[in-house]
Amino acid sequence: MRYIIVFSFLFLTSCATPHVVDIIQPNDEQLSCIGLQNEIDELDKFIKEAESEKGVNWSNAGRLLVFPIGIWATYENASQAIDAANQREIYLKGIMSKKNC
């Protein structure tokens, strides 16, 4: 029984994409204005990728057939990823403000 629970958890989390970013990263304060802007640009791409995971796509169709709860996990994970990316963007803009970028 324990193995079934562990296997189910691993299977469920493996279906959940994209990766949720850390809001605060160790070297954020040391980044230059250009480095901070590059991070924000990357976050915008990351948010678009996460939003595309929430729509109708082949991955979600496969999850529906194989493991229907995987769609819920993907949607939930994508929402968390978008929230974390938005919070990181606010955090980085605060650093930019302090540095007068």
Rosetta blueprint (number, residue, H / E / L):
1 M L
2 R H
3 Y H
4 I H
5 I H
6 V H
7 F H
8 S H
9 F H
10 L H
11 F H
12 L H
13 T H
14 S H
15 C H
16 A L
17 T L
18 P L
19 H L
20 V L
21 V L
22 D L
23 I L
24 I L
25 Q L
26 P L
27 N L
28 D H
29 E H
30 Q H
31 L L
32 S L
33 C H
34 I H
35 G H
36 L H
37 Q H
38 N H
39 E H
40 I H
41 D H
42 E H
43 L H
44 D H
45 K H
46 F H
47 I H
48 K H
49 E H
50 A H
51 E H
52 S H
53 E H
54 K H
55 G L
56 V L
57 N L
58 W H
59 S H
60 N H
61 A H
62 G H
63 R H
64 L H
65 L H
66 V H
67 F L
68 P L
69 I H
70 G H
71 I H
72 W H
73 A H
74 T H
75 Y H
76 E H
77 N H
78 A H
79 S H
80 Q H
81 A H
82 I H
83 D H
84 A H
85 A H
86 N H
87 Q H
88 R H
89 E H
90 I H
91 Y H
92 L H
93 K H
94 G H
95 I H
96 M H
97 S H
98 K H
99 K L
100 N L
101 C L
